[in-house]
Amino acid sequence: MPSTKGKEKVVTIDGPAGEELDIHPHPDAASGSNFGSDSDSDSASDSNSESDSSSSESDSESDLDEETTKKFLATLLERARKNAAARLLSRDAPKHLAADDEEDVIVLDSDEPQKDKPLPPLDPGTLPSPYIELGSSRKSGPSAVRDIDTELVQQANPSLDTPAPPSVPPELTNTGKRLTKKERKALKNTTAGPDWFDLPAPAEAELPRLYREVEALRLRNQLDPKRFYRKDEGEGKGIKGLPKHFAIGTIVPTSTPFGTDSGDNLSRSSRKRTLVDELVDDAEAKSYAKKKFKDLQSVRGARGRGTLAQRKAARRLKW
């Protein structure tokens, strides 16, 4: 560092926002330099011992001054860099805003419909069940509130919600006694079960009457020449070939307002009591049955009574 006699060197650096920084060298450094210059001027008149002591003192003081000036310059350089960075930020920011202020941007949706924005789906998907369960009408009773904690416990332990089923009560007769094993088996066979809509088994006393109806159904191949049906399993076995569970129903007439007659319903006189009577009364079935009867009679008549002479004449040789 150059030394000046009786003068201090001043360095000015611009700080942030027009601040000026004055750098003054350490006062000890100036006094040391002056002391060195005085010792140099007086060295000619003083003795050699005094010059040596003064030179050693000046060297130590100059080393201390150099260290302090280096630290001071380093701090000034760091402050200058910070000021330069602050200036660059202030240039990029808008002029009407301060360095520490922030601009709030509020965007409002326009009232005009956006064409590119897709419409939300109408189906919301599976929704959770509501907490309040309302009745179907006002008279159904008060509304119920669901307890979610209780439902979660019931889902975790389903055995708590569903108690053990009660034991089946024993079947009793009309007199109040328990049914025997044979009676329970007979009672079980009275119907075909819930899978077949509890189709009943007819009583044994009704089997001869029902056999005619079932046999007429089995002979339906002979009633219509244009329809062919598969052969029934019990066909040709008589009453023993009847199915175990079956029923024959009647067509219920359609109800009309005020009980008036309708074209869809048959009159009372035209209704038949049995299925065989219905088939016999049918015109098409009657004509076809009459035709088949004539064919059978012609075949039987060709081999019947009074045909022996004709058969012998047919066997004679013709010359």
Secondary structure, 3 states (H helix, E strand, C coil): CCCCCCCCCCEEEECHHHCEEEECCCHHHHHHHHHHHHHHHHCCCCCHHHHHHHHHHHHHHHHHHHHHHHHHHHHHHHHHHHHHHHHHHHHHCCCCCCCCCCCCCCCCCCCCCCCCCCCCCCCCCCCCCCCEECCCCHHHCCCEECCHHHHHHHHHCHHHHCCCCCCCCCCECCCCCECCHHHHHHHHCCECCHHHCCCECCCHHHHHHHHHHHHHHHCHHHCCCCCCCCCCCCCCCHHHHCCCCCCCCCCCCCCCHHHCCCCCCCCCCCCCCCHHHHHHHCHHHHHHHHHHHHHHHHHHHHCCCCCHHHHHHHHCCCC
